[in-house]
């Protein structure tokens, strides 16, 4: 009888202790986006946070931060050093750290060689191809992230890059002497090959640069250019068929490797459920917004043009030749001795993805394809370990 009383008393005390003890807190990850409040990627990151919380049953949560925590220039070191757990890393800010990701970004104009098939889906096709290649075909790409104490979990490309100008540009003759802001290597090389003069200013400076006559055109997606950088107030013409390509050097959900390894497999899967949504949502909704912004531009009197056949042919010739230039540059400047083989190996992957996404109608469609073709094949027990 005494033993029973002691046992019952112990149970009662244990129950009381559980009631008085603080509840076990869910693990929370800090996600630095680098974008200002209200920007579309911040909203997509908040949706990602909801997905992660739901997929983990509340055991893993994500708190989203804007550029008040880290800028893009600070992001890579911020993830590496634990200032943030997850970061929207834009790799061209760090050319020596991520040469292979930058190389794959630097050949995105290859999309134009695939005809009209990618039109309106350039970002979602390129994102799928780049993720498949990095996850499964490029251990050296993975090593670059490991060297920065990061785990790669996806990219979020833009829509297609176009010419946003203060004059009509449709021919090779129109390109000659054009002062053109081009923010990355492939578009600067294209500008020079077409007879234009690349001007090195930031996207944020494009509006004043065009108003003051410093530049005639800028190469950007119409969403970034017309909406985010307000070139809708200065541009008069858009040439939609050149130069093409997307900006895809955007590992949007890189996670600190130590944080990743400390998580349970269930939490890793929950995190990837959010990462695949982020990878799909950013390019899908940018393409959707692209159509809306073009409608706004037309309503404001901006003229939408197509390059003539000669300028398009010259652009395709440039793209074909530029692959060799890119390979030589990355081999010489960054020691990527397999650069030529990387480009050759990436091309069929890209062609496959153009076909895979051709019938995508909703972001849920795209998430399903990314999940089926990529994320379902990631073994969370070994990946990133």
C-alpha positions, 0 to 999 in steps of 0.5 A, spaced: 500 500 500 505 504 501 509 503 495 502 504 491 501 511 495 509 513 493 508 511 486 501 515 485 504 521 489 510 521 484 505 521 478 502 527 481 508 531 482 511 529 475 504 531 472 504 538 476 512 539 474 509 538 466 504 543 467 509 548 470 514 547 465 515 552 459 512 548 453 517 546 448 519 551 443 518 550 435 525 551 432 525 558 428 529 559 422 531 566 420 530 568 413 534 574 410 531 576 403 535 582 402 529 585 399 525 591 401 518 591 405 513 589 400 517 586 394 514 580 391 520 575 393 518 577 401 511 576 400 513 569 397 518 568 403 512 569 407 508 564 404 514 559 404 514 560 412 507 558 412 508 552 408 514 550 412 510 551 419 504 546 416 509 541 413 512 540 420 506 540 424 509 547 427 515 544 429 519 548 424 517 555 423 521 561 419 521 568 420 522 573 414 526 579 414 527 584 409 533 588 407 534 591 414 537 585 416 542 583 411 543 586 404 545 582 398 552 584 398 552 581 405 548 575 404 553 570 403 557 571 409 551 572 413 549 565 412 556 563 413 557 566 419 550 565 422 547 572 422 541 569 418 539 561 418 537 562 411 539 567 405 537 569 398 544 569 396 545 573 389 552 569 387 554 574 382 556 579 388 561 573 390 564 571 383 570 568 387 566 564 391 561 561 386 564 561 379 560 555 377 553 558 379 555 564 375 557 560 369 551 557 369 547 564 369 552 567 364 549 562 359 542 563 360 541 567 353 542 559 350 534 559 351 534 563 345 537 557 341 531 553 343 526 557 338 519 560 341 518 554 346 520 557 352 517 564 351 513 566 357 516 561 361 523 562 360 525 563 368 521 557 370 524 553 365 531 555 366 530 555 374 528 547 373 534 546 369 539 549 373 536 546 380 537 539 376 544 540 374 546 543 381 543 538 385 545 532 381 550 533 376 555 538 379 558 536 385 563 542 384 557 546 385 555 543 391 563 544 394 562 551 393 556 552 397 559 547 402 566 552 402 561 557 405 558 553 410 551 553 406 547 548 403 543 549 396 536 548 396 534 552 390 534 558 385 529 563 383 530 566 376 527 572 373 523 572 367 526 574 360 531 580 359 528 585 354 531 592 351 527 598 355 529 604 351 527 611 350 527 610 342 525 605 338 530 599 337 529 594 332 535 593 327 542 592 328 543 599 325 539 602 331 544 598 336 550 602 333 552 607 338 547 605 343 548 607 350 546 601 354 546 599 361 547 592 362 548 589 369 551 582 367 557 579 363 553 576 357 548 582 356 555 587 356 558 582 351 552 582 347 551 590 347 558 590 345 558 585 339 551 589 336 555 595 336 552 598 343 556 601 348 555 598 355 554 603 361 556 600 368 551 603 373 546 600 377 539 598 376 537 603 381 540 608 377 537 607 371 531 611 371 535 618 372 540 615 367 535 615 362 532 621 364 539 625 364 541 622 357 546 618 360 543 611 357 538 610 352 536 603 354 537 598 359 537 590 359 532 588 365 526 584 365 520 588 364 517 587 372 524 589 375 525 595 370 518 598 369 515 597 376 521 596 381 526 601 378 520 605 375 522 606 368 515 606 366 516 613 367 522 614 362 522 608 357 518 610 351 519 603 347 520 596 349 524 591 344 521 584 347 525 579 343 532 581 344 537 580 348 533 574 352 536 570 357 534 570 365 538 572 371 538 565 375 544 566 379 539 566 385 540 561 390 534 564 394 533 559 400 540 557 402 541 554 409 547 554 413 550 548 413 550 547 421 543 549 422 541 544 416 545 538 419 542 539 426 535 539 424 531 532 424 530 529 417 522 531 418 524 538 419 529 538 413 523 535 409 519 540 411 524 546 409 524 543 402 517 543 402 518 551 403 524 551 398 520 548 392 515 553 393 519 559 393 523 556 387 517 556 383 513 562 386 518 567 384 519 566 377 512 564 376 509 570 379 514 574 375 512 571 368 504 573 371 506 580 373 510 581 366 503 580 362 500 585 367 506 590 367 506 590 359 499 592 359 500 598 364 506 600 359 501 600 353 496 604 356 501 609 358 503 609 351 509 605 351 510 601 344 512 594 344 516 592 338 520 586 336 527 586 333 527 585 326 530 578 323 537 581 322 538 583 329 535 576 331 540 572 327 546 576 329 544 575 336 543 568 335 550 568 332 553 571 338 550 566 343 553 560 339 560 564 339 559 566 346 559 559 350 566 559 348 568 566 350 564 564 357 568 557 358 575 561 356 573 566 361 571 562 367 577 557 366 582 563 366 579 567 371 576 562 376 580 556 374 573 552 372 577 547 367 571 543 366 567 550 364 566 547 356 564 540 359 559 544 364 556 548 358 555 542 354 552 538 359 547 543 361 544 544 354 540 538 354 538 539 361 535 546 359 532 543 352 528 538 357 526 543 362 523 547 356 518 541 354 517 539 361 514 546 363 510 548 356 503 546 359 504 549 366 498 553 368 498 555 375 504 555 381 501 549 383 503 545 377 510 548 377 511 546 384 508 539 382 513 538 376 519 541 381 517 536 386 517 530 381 523 531 377 527 534 383 526 535 390 523 528 391 529 525 389 533 528 394 535 524 400 535 528 406 539 523 410 545 524 406 544 531 402 548 536 405 551 532 410 
